Amino acid sequence: MGGSYREAWASVTGNRNLRLAQLSSLSAWTGEFLFLSAVTVYAFDQDGAAGVGLVGFLRVLPATVALPWLGALADRVSRRLLLVVACALRAVTAAGAAVAADQPAAVYTLLTLSTVCHAAYRPVLAALFPTLCTTPDELTGVNAVRAILDGAAALVGPLAAAVLLAAYDPAVAFAAVALLAGAAGVLAAGLRYESPRPAAGDGPTGRLGVVADVVEGVRELRRRPRALEVIVLGGAQCLVRGALTVLAVVVAVEVTDLGRPGVGILWAAFGVGGFAAAMASIGAAGSARLGTLFGAGVALWGAPVVLVGLLTGSPVAVGAFVVIGAANALVDVTGFTLLQRLVPDRTLARVLALTEAVFSLTVALGSLAVPFVLSTLGATWTLVVTGGILPVAVLARWAGLRAIDADIGVRKDRIVLLRRVGMFRLLPVPAIESLAQRLGRRDVPALTDVFAKGDPGDAFYVIESGRVAVLDDAREIRRMGPGEAFGEIALLRSVPRTATVRAVEDTALATLSGPDFLAAVTGSSAPSSAAEAVVSDYLTHDEQRHADPSRPDPDGAPGPH
């Protein structure tokens, strides 16, 4: 576990792009939590409880409606540019609210626009993270670090709001939000990366209209039932989360003797559990069981709620909220990682934005529905029924979660194999995931040709097990074993096979079609340069060998293909 902590933090601090992205996220979310505190105080000062309710509505509905369109836009333009623009607009609107603090209508309008601007931030950044990572394990670790930093933002933001509101007024707090948003945008502007090229079969690549892009995001989910499984269970968890915002007050005031101050104690316990679990979830970075871990987190969200209903008592309630907070962090880390790995990069931003919209609506629905349930069932049974939804839902979908694990396990083995090939070593996560999904298999009996010199080049091969001999006019040039690859020259140079490759023992080969191979190695500069170096090196040795047939092939020369 200690190694996982060190590796996860090293992946962030040692990778310039990830460092900038995480710092940008910390600044943006610190500003969001500061904003939430300041705007509710402002609304209460202006219009009492009705103003707070209005702000709650303005924070949820417009942003939820805008999210699908913002996600479609993020799959159409540079995600870095969209982050910068979103932060800049948030800074401008928050600063405008600070200037117009004595005009409530103008402030409410500007704060609504500010919320819409910020709504795009998390799904766009989450869609960008896979491109900044080179391994799925690194991606999981980065999501865990992001959850830890979100927890820090959830602590620092309200504390900063408390200090500013005590010493000044909400206008100063709005100005601080503007500064934090501006800092987040500057940090995002420093990102430098190459967007992966869509691989063949990833879906339509034409430039559709924005409405068609949103529809395509919905269709993508129909094509990705594993991702839909995650969203459905995540939506159920958000439904219960919305209910818990109301039930926390009921638990503190009616079910236990914590009283009104107990609401803060319960949510503080939630935060403690979340922070601890986010730290622990770094250890899940290398796990192939993200699906069942996600399901366990969802079930653990509900089970403690049931327990609070059955065993009334302050210690039970506080302990239950610690567990719920831990479950929330586990769901957050594993859920985002699963969607980032199960959905192609070209539609990832719009799918994540649609997911955020669904989650926001289910949270609102849960908070609206629970008062009616309370009036019908009473506090105890409302807690039992509400909490019981999630373990039952996970049990019903357990086979699907196990299927996700099986899928990811196969991909993990394939990715490990592909990473042994030098030209694939630096591919970002979306590209290597796409290749792993497209990898075929071919079993070649001993003394059988994989292909012969002069054959058309139609595939690239990586040896899983066994050995092959590379032959040039019946002369054995070299032998190759597990983890070595061949077949790239005919594909990159559009020429027939330059040598014969024959299995010297029963051999298992992972196969990649020519178009998929070319899309992977020419889609970004690092693999393209590596592939060209391999080809040039081989062709040099080939010329030397033909000029002097008695010349031995140097050890480690690339295999002719």
Sequence and secondary structure as in RCSB ss.txt:
>XXXX:A:sequence
MGGSYREAWASVTGNRNLRLAQLSSLSAWTGEFLFLSAVTVYAFDQDGAAGVGLVGFLRVLPATVALPWLGALAD
RVSRRLLLVVACALRAVTAAGAAVAADQPAAVYTLLTLSTVCHAAYRPVLAALFPTLCTTPDELTGVNAVRAILD
GAAALVGPLAAAVLLAAYDPAVAFAAVALLAGAAGVLAAGLRYESPRPAAGDGPTGRLGVVADVVEGVRELRRRP
RALEVIVLGGAQCLVRGALTVLAVVVAVEVTDLGRPGVGILWAAFGVGGFAAAMASIGAAGSARLGTLFGAGVAL
WGAPVVLVGLLTGSPVAVGAFVVIGAANALVDVTGFTLLQRLVPDRTLARVLALTEAVFSLTVALGSLAVPFVLS
TLGATWTLVVTGGILPVAVLARWAGLRAIDADIGVRKDRIVLLRRVGMFRLLPVPAIESLAQRLGRRDVPALTDV
FAKGDPGDAFYVIESGRVAVLDDAREIRRMGPGEAFGEIALLRSVPRTATVRAVEDTALATLSGPDFLAAVTGSS
APSSAAEAVVSDYLTHDEQRHADPSRPDPDGAPGPH
>XXXX:A:secstr
 HHHHHHHHHHHHSSHHHHHHHHHHHHHHHHHHHHHHHHHHHHHHHHHHHHHHHHHHHHHHHHHHHHHHHHHHHT
TS HHHHHHHHHHHHHHHHHHHHHTTT HHHHHHHHHHHHHHHHTHHHHHHHHHHHH SSHHHHHHHHHHHHHHH
HHHHHHHHHHHHHHHHHS HHHHHHHHHHHHHHHHHHHHT         TTSS  S   HHHHHHHHHHHHHH H
HHHHHHHHHHHHHHHHHHHHHHHHHIIIIISS  THHHHHHHHHHHHHHHHHHHHHGGGTT S HHHHHHHHHHH
HHHHHHHHHHS  HHHHHHHHHHHHHHHHHHHHHHHHHHHHHS HHHHHHHHHHHHHHHHHHHHHHHHHHHHHHH
HHHHHHHHHHHHHHHHHHHHHTHHHHHHHHHHHHHHHHHHHHHHTSGGGTT  HHHHHHHHHH EEEEE TT EE
E TT    EEEEEEES EEEEETTEEEEEE TT EE HHHHHHT   SSEEEESS EEEEEEEHHHHHHHHHSSH
HHHHHHHHHHHHHHHHHHHHHH TTS   TT     
